[in-house]
Amino acid sequence: MEKMMKAYGFENPDKKQALPTFEKRDVPIPDISGKELLVEVKAVGLNPTDLATRMMKKQDDASFTVLGRDVSGVVVSVGPDVTLFKEGDEVFYPGTTTVQGAQADFHKIDERMVSLKPKNLSFAEAAALPLTALTSYEVIHDRLRLFDVAEDPSDVTLLIVGAAGGVGSIATQLALNYGFNVIGTASREESVSHLKKLGVKQVIDHMKPYGEQLKEAGADPIDAVFLAAKSDENIKEAAKVVKPQGQLCTLLPLSEPLPMTFFGKSLTISFELMYTRSVYQTADWIKQHEYLTELKNQVEQGFVQTTLTRRFDQLNEQTLTEAYGLLQSEHTIGKIVLEKN
């Protein structure tokens, strides 16, 4: 007889409504094989990609969709090819588009994108970090390749657009820890205050032209730009201030053609999608385990703080609706996490 678990999701995406109608269902516990782990879910973080999954679902798709791609929990079973983990390990990781979400009792995941949970964080605090952190590591190391810009990181200036958000907050911490000069953008007073607490010395308003603000701050030129939010609205200003032959990385797809500035300055643009390695099972997929392990070590040494700013102590239909409503407002600082009791 098939073993069942509780999961929270929806059939109809209800795209005309602000949010889907979440319901609780009994669904089969996932089967695992190969390098997969079965994890008892303890906490789940929310991400804009969860909302994107809902909007991409077709109206005639009657499948039960379970969201949740930031997870912390306890390994309860391992596949025959697993070498990195054992039953009882406390872990944290991001999910991927190829497996069902984690707003459920149990979740399966490939070990190549998992790390042991930092010992000094609760499950809720840990669940705030994986997806945004992996994204940030990949931007710094694999997309912008900031360590190749100059021998000394202190000679490299990185502009992070949307630095107070979920991804921006962790990217800011990592870049500062590596010794890069970081300038953040924020448009609200509380966002500016948040960045100052993270150690950012210079903050500009992305609702205003960048150039004059950067000159006043003595922060010219910019070596690289990470568009961590609202890429379409900010790419023109970003292209104006990055130095010739500089680099930009965007977290979101672009709907408009690139500005001619890219041609005139011979600029390089890259796209970052944390799911690429898992979806295509690339030969270097293990890098995600390595990056998360580095993150674990930095957190335990006190160099990186959790970006958890709102925690719900229950996971149910009501808390999911409230939490996703907050996420959809686009005015959140840091991450929202739901913890299972």
Secondary structure, 3 states (H helix, E strand, C coil): CCCEEEEEEECCCCCCCCCCCCEEEEEECCCCCCCEEEEEEEEEECCHHHHHHHHHCCCCCCCCEECCCEEEEEEEEECCCCCCCCCCCEEEEECCCCCCCCCECEEEEEHHHCEECCCCCCHHHHHCCHHHHHHHHHHHHHHCCHHHCCCCHHHCEEEEECCCCHHHHHHHHHHHHHCCEEEEECCCHHHHHHHHHHCCCEEECCCCCHHHHHHHCCCCCEEEEEECCCHHHHHHHHHHHEEEEEEEEECCCCCCCCCCHHHHHCCEEEECCCCHHHHHCCCCCHHHHHHHHHHHHHHHCCCCCCCEEEEECCCCHHHHHHHHHHHHCCCCCCEEEEECC
